[in-house]
């Protein structure tokens, strides 16, 4: 079987789990014996070119731009698997493709200008409820906090949805929460298959029980939608916390923690280094205030047998409820976070076992390979 994987890589300065997931999946598909061609563009390579912003704004609004047609024609795939086309690839080539098309929904870009369904500090479904709405996202500057930058993205939504559905695309959604939202903006007639991403098993050896773990761990972008500021406001003084990550709120987070001896900030670290450190912590805290899609760090934590404490309303909280490997706290109750931390600390070893069990059932490379292989075989008959 021949599979063309299409992805526009995000800038490396904006840490993107999506870029890593695509590369991991290409390697896994090849390990399954499939012939895989990665057809990609890179914002890093294109952004320095003269007139880049204007050209991409026009391309996004009209569905034009770089097309993979020539390489698809030369490769002759059985399946075309799209991950991200924004902003460097066109969409109009989808109307001409004759092979089955699969598209993984890593975000909500086709239904929301910023891809997060998040605005003004809370979940926002305005563009799902008001189909075709352009005024509100433009006025709010939903994309890059700029009305000018938002305009072509907002204008493109309906065209993009028509082109994706017109190609007979089958969507791959990554969690039950994201599946429900994709159905909302793509329509109930849009065919979908829920296939969560995988994480390589980096904890194959049995883990000893360590009663002396002291600190909790936050891993993620330091930005408004990730909820780091609100979590720090209610973080208990008798619990230690280690923060890994960087982003636009870095100075704000640093100032919040400057006089707090129980909190330390490590900055961004390499993914493999992080995986080696995970099991040293009591648990992972995940305070994201947008719904999320399928955060890889949560899967990595459960792979390592590390329980998760998640804020109610994001997809990590749904994973915690399904796996029973952690606790969920409420956003309007400042005491709820402390209660969740104490529960997990008390039951840490038991919750670790449950998390590891859920990882093996849902997120190993073997499970993903079976599910994606079944989808591909179904589509090519």
Residue pairs with C-beta under 8 A, 6 or more apart in sequence:
1 34
1 35
1 78
1 79
1 376
1 380
2 34
2 35
2 36
2 37
2 75
2 76
2 77
2 78
2 79
3 29
3 34
3 35
3 36
3 37
3 77
3 78
3 79
3 80
3 81
3 376
4 36
4 37
4 39
4 68
4 71
4 72
4 75
4 77
4 79
4 80
4 81
4 99
5 22
5 25
5 26
5 29
5 36
5 37
5 38
5 39
5 81
5 83
6 39
6 40
6 68
6 80
6 81
6 82
6 83
6 85
6 89
7 19
7 22
7 38
7 39
7 40
7 82
7 83
7 84
8 40
8 41
8 42
8 43
8 84
8 85
8 86
8 87
8 88
8 89
9 16
9 19
9 22
9 40
9 41
9 42
9 43
9 44
9 84
10 16
10 18
10 19
10 43
10 84
11 43
11 44
11 47
12 19
12 44
15 221
15 245
15 246
15 268
17 295
17 296
17 297
18 83
18 84
18 106
18 107
20 271
20 296
21 83
21 106
21 197
21 296
22 38
22 83
22 84
24 197
24 198
24 200
25 197
25 198
25 368
25 372
26 36
26 38
28 198
28 365
28 368
28 369
29 36
29 372
30 36
31 365
32 369
32 373
37 71
37 75
37 77
39 68
39 71
39 72
39 75
41 66
41 88
41 89
42 88
43 87
43 88
46 52
46 88
55 65
56 65
56 87
56 88
57 149
57 151
57 152
58 64
58 152
59 65
59 66
59 87
59 90
60 86
60 87
60 152
60 153
60 156
61 151
61 152
61 155
61 156
62 156
62 159
63 90
63 91
63 92
63 156
63 159
63 160
63 163
64 90
64 92
65 87
65 88
65 89
65 90
66 88
66 89
66 90
67 89
67 90
67 92
67 93
68 89
68 93
69 93
69 96
72 80
72 93
72 97
72 99
77 99
78 99
78 100
78 376
78 380
79 99
79 100
79 101
79 102
79 376
79 379
79 380
80 97
80 99
80 100
80 101
80 102
81 101
81 102
81 103
81 104
82 101
82 102
82 103
82 104
82 169
83 103
83 104
83 106
84 106
85 91
86 109
91 159
91 160
91 163
91 164
92 163
94 101
94 163
94 164
94 166
94 167
94 169
95 163
95 166
95 167
97 167
100 168
100 170
100 379
100 380
101 167
101 168
101 169
101 170
102 169
102 170
102 171
102 172
102 375
102 376
102 379
103 164
103 169
103 170
103 171
103 172
104 171
104 172
104 174
105 171
105 172
105 173
105 174
105 178
105 182
105 293
106 174
106 293
107 115
107 116
107 293
108 115
108 116
108 117
108 178
108 181
108 182
108 185
108 293
109 115
109 153
110 157
110 160
110 161
110 164
110 185
110 186
111 117
111 127
111 128
111 157
111 161
111 181
111 182
111 184
111 185
111 186
112 124
112 127
112 128
112 137
112 142
112 185
113 127
113 137
113 142
113 143
113 150
113 153
113 154
113 157
114 137
114 142
114 143
116 225
116 290
117 123
117 124
117 125
117 128
117 181
117 290
117 291
118 124
118 225
118 289
118 290
118 291
119 126
119 140
119 142
120 140
121 224
121 289
122 289
123 289
123 290
123 291
123 313
125 184
126 133
126 136
126 137
127 133
127 136
127 137
127 154
127 157
127 185
128 181
128 184
128 185
130 136
131 158
132 157
132 158
133 154
134 151
134 154
134 155
137 143
137 150
137 153
137 154
138 147
138 150
138 151
138 154
139 147
140 147
140 150
141 147
141 149
141 150
142 150
142 153
142 154
143 149
143 150
143 153
143 154
144 150
161 185
161 186
164 186
165 186
165 187
165 190
169 190
169 191
170 191
170 192
170 193
170 375
170 379
171 182
171 186
171 190
171 191
171 192
171 193
172 192
172 193
172 194
172 195
172 372
172 375
173 179
173 182
173 192
173 193
173 194
173 195
174 194
174 195
174 196
174 197
174 293
174 294
175 194
175 196
175 293
175 294
175 315
175 318
175 319
176 194
176 318
177 291
177 292
177 293
177 314
177 315
177 318
178 291
178 292
178 293
178 294
178 315
179 192
179 194
181 291
182 190
182 192
183 190
183 192
186 192
193 371
193 375
195 368
195 371
195 372
195 375
196 294
196 299
196 362
196 363
196 368
197 294
197 296
197 299
197 363
197 368
198 299
198 363
198 364
198 365
198 367
198 368
199 296
199 299
199 300
199 303
199 359
199 363
199 364
200 365
201 303
201 359
201 364
201 365
202 275
202 276
202 300
202 303
202 304
203 279
203 303
203 304
203 305
203 356
207 279
207 304
207 305
207 352
209 349
210 279
210 280
213 280
213 281
213 282
213 348
214 240
214 282
215 240
215 241
215 242
215 280
215 281
215 282
216 239
216 240
216 241
216 242
216 281
216 282
216 283
216 284
216 285
216 309
216 341
217 241
217 242
217 244
217 278
217 281
217 283
217 284
217 285
217 306
218 228
218 231
218 241
218 242
218 243
218 244
218 245
218 284
218 285
218 286
218 287
219 244
219 245
219 274
219 284
219 297
220 226
220 228
220 244
220 245
220 286
220 288
220 295
220 297
221 245
221 246
221 247
222 228
222 243
222 245
222 246
222 247
222 248
222 249
222 250
222 252
222 253
223 247
223 248
223 249
224 248
224 249
224 289
225 288
225 289
225 290
226 247
226 287
226 288
226 289
227 287
227 288
227 289
227 311
228 243
228 249
228 253
228 287
229 249
229 252
229 253
229 256
230 287
230 289
230 331
231 285
231 287
231 311
231 337
232 253
232 256
232 257
232 263
233 256
233 334
234 334
234 335
234 337
234 338
235 241
235 263
235 337
236 337
236 338
236 341
237 260
237 262
238 262
239 262
239 338
239 341
240 262
240 263
241 262
241 263
241 264
241 285
242 263
242 264
242 265
242 266
242 281
243 253
243 257
243 263
243 264
243 265
243 266
244 266
244 267
244 268
244 269
244 274
245 267
245 268
246 267
246 268
253 265
254 265
257 263
257 264
257 265
274 300
275 300
275 304
278 284
278 300
278 301
278 304
278 306
279 304
279 305
279 306
281 306
282 307
282 341
282 344
282 345
282 348
283 301
283 306
283 307
283 308
283 309
283 326
283 341
283 344
283 345
283 348
283 351
284 297
284 298
284 301
284 306
284 307
284 308
284 309
285 308
285 309
285 310
285 341
286 295
286 297
286 298
286 308
286 309
286 310
286 311
286 314
286 316
286 317
287 310
287 311
288 295
288 310
288 311
288 314
288 316
289 311
289 313
289 314
289 331
290 314
291 313
291 314
291 315
292 314
292 315
292 316
293 315
294 315
295 315
295 316
298 308
298 310
298 316
298 319
299 359
299 363
301 307
301 308
301 355
302 308
302 319
302 323
302 325
302 355
302 356
302 358
302 359
302 363
303 356
303 359
303 363
305 352
305 353
305 355
305 356
306 352
306 355
307 325
307 326
307 327
307 344
307 347
307 348
307 351
307 352
307 355
308 316
308 319
308 320
308 325
308 326
308 355
309 320
309 326
309 327
309 328
309 329
309 337
309 340
309 341
309 344
310 316
310 317
310 319
310 320
310 326
310 327
310 328
310 329
311 317
311 328
311 329
311 331
312 328
312 329
312 330
312 331
313 331
317 328
319 358
320 326
320 327
320 328
321 328
322 358
323 354
323 355
323 357
323 358
324 351
324 354
324 358
325 351
325 352
325 354
325 355
325 358
326 340
326 344
326 351
326 355
327 339
327 340
327 341
327 343
327 344
328 340
329 336
329 337
329 339
329 340
330 336
344 351
361 367
